[in-house]
Amino acid sequence: MKTYEQYIEHILKDIEKRKTFDYGDRNSVRRYNAAADRIAKDVTAIEEQYPDRINDFFQLIYHPDTEVAHALAWYVYERKSFSVKQKQEAIRVIQHLLDSGEIRGVAAVH
């Protein structure tokens, strides 16, 4: 079993890999989708194996790398392990990143 920190490390690496995504390249699309699938599995594993770390995971929506903050805010919003208040904050972060121009569109998330 991986530690919480190992899951986070893998998630951050997969988000980094997705930054070079190119819609026009079929292989790039496959790599992006594979990374998104791995991230979803790692988030599920954190929810199941480390429920006491959910609040730590939530704090990652404030990550200084806007791509990380954006992607993880969506996972917070979509998952049942997070409170309504946390989901609302995730949406606020996503909206702020969109309004500020720090990220482009929702399709670039995951």
Backbone torsions as a table, in degrees:
resi	resn	phi	psi	omega
1	MET	NA	135.6	177.3
2	LYS	-75.6	153.9	172.9
3	THR	-79.5	164.3	175.5
4	TYR	-55.0	-45.5	-178.2
5	GLU	-62.3	-37.1	177.6
6	GLN	-66.1	-40.7	176.3
7	TYR	-60.3	-45.6	-179.6
8	ILE	-62.6	-43.0	178.4
9	GLU	-58.6	-44.6	179.1
10	HIS	-65.7	-41.0	178.5
11	ILE	-61.0	-46.6	-178.8
12	LEU	-64.1	-38.3	177.3
13	LYS	-65.0	-41.2	180.0
14	ASP	-68.3	-36.2	175.9
15	ILE	-64.9	-40.5	177.9
16	GLU	-60.9	-42.6	179.2
17	LYS	-62.2	-33.9	-176.8
18	ARG	-72.8	-14.5	-178.0
19	LYS	-64.2	-22.7	-178.2
20	THR	-96.6	17.0	-178.5
21	PHE	-58.0	137.2	178.9
22	ASP	-134.3	111.6	179.9
23	TYR	-55.6	-30.6	-175.7
24	GLY	-80.2	-6.1	-177.3
25	ASP	-113.9	112.0	-177.2
26	ARG	-56.6	-40.0	179.2
27	ASN	-67.0	-36.2	177.3
28	SER	-64.3	-41.4	178.0
29	VAL	-61.5	-43.5	178.2
30	ARG	-61.5	-44.2	179.6
31	ARG	-64.1	-40.8	178.1
32	TYR	-61.4	-48.0	-179.6
33	ASN	-64.0	-39.3	178.2
34	ALA	-64.4	-41.5	178.2
35	ALA	-63.7	-42.8	178.7
36	ALA	-61.8	-40.4	178.0
37	ASP	-64.4	-41.8	179.2
38	ARG	-64.6	-41.7	179.1
39	ILE	-61.2	-46.2	-179.9
40	ALA	-59.5	-41.8	178.8
41	LYS	-65.4	-41.3	179.1
42	ASP	-66.4	-39.1	177.2
43	VAL	-64.5	-41.9	176.7
44	THR	-60.8	-42.9	179.4
45	ALA	-62.6	-40.4	177.2
46	ILE	-62.4	-45.6	179.6
47	GLU	-58.6	-41.2	-176.0
48	GLU	-80.9	-41.1	-173.2
49	GLN	-93.8	-24.2	-175.9
50	TYR	-133.4	55.5	-179.0
51	PRO	-60.1	-24.7	178.5
52	ASP	-74.3	-7.2	179.9
53	ARG	-106.8	7.5	-178.3
54	ILE	-58.4	-40.6	179.2
55	ASN	-67.2	-33.6	174.7
56	ASP	-63.6	-44.4	178.3
57	PHE	-61.1	-43.7	179.5
58	PHE	-54.0	-39.8	-177.6
59	GLN	-61.4	-19.0	-179.8
60	LEU	-68.7	-12.4	175.8
61	ILE	-69.2	-9.9	176.3
62	TYR	-102.2	14.8	-179.0
63	HIS	-56.6	141.9	-179.3
64	PRO	-66.1	-24.3	175.5
65	ASP	-81.3	113.5	-173.9
66	THR	-62.9	-29.6	177.2
67	GLU	-65.1	-40.4	177.9
68	VAL	-66.8	-49.1	-179.8
69	ALA	-57.6	-45.4	-178.6
70	HIS	-62.8	-51.6	-178.4
71	ALA	-61.2	-46.5	-175.8
72	LEU	-73.3	-28.2	174.0
73	ALA	-61.9	-38.8	177.3
74	TRP	-65.0	-40.4	178.3
75	TYR	-64.1	-39.7	176.8
76	VAL	-60.7	-46.3	-178.4
77	TYR	-61.4	-38.5	-173.6
78	GLU	-82.3	-20.9	-170.7
79	ARG	-93.3	147.6	-177.8
80	LYS	-76.7	-16.7	-176.6
81	SER	-72.5	-12.0	-175.4
82	PHE	-102.2	147.7	-178.1
83	SER	-73.2	165.1	176.4
84	VAL	-59.5	-41.9	179.5
85	LYS	-61.1	-42.8	178.6
86	GLN	-65.5	-40.2	178.0
87	LYS	-63.7	-41.0	177.6
88	GLN	-63.0	-40.2	178.0
89	GLU	-66.7	-38.1	177.1
90	ALA	-60.2	-43.9	178.2
91	ILE	-64.4	-39.8	177.7
92	ARG	-60.7	-42.9	178.8
93	VAL	-63.3	-46.1	179.2
94	ILE	-59.5	-46.6	-179.4
95	GLN	-62.2	-41.6	178.1
96	HIS	-61.1	-44.4	-179.5
97	LEU	-64.6	-38.5	176.8
98	LEU	-67.2	-47.8	-178.4
99	ASP	-62.4	-35.5	-177.5
100	SER	-80.5	-10.2	-178.6
101	GLY	79.9	8.7	-178.7
102	GLU	-73.2	-20.1	174.7
103	ILE	-135.3	159.7	-179.7
104	ARG	-113.8	117.6	169.9
105	GLY	55.8	157.7	-177.3
106	VAL	-75.1	-27.9	-176.6
107	ALA	-63.2	-20.5	-178.2
108	ALA	-83.6	5.1	-172.6
109	VAL	-76.9	-65.8	-174.6
110	HIS	-161.2	NA	NA
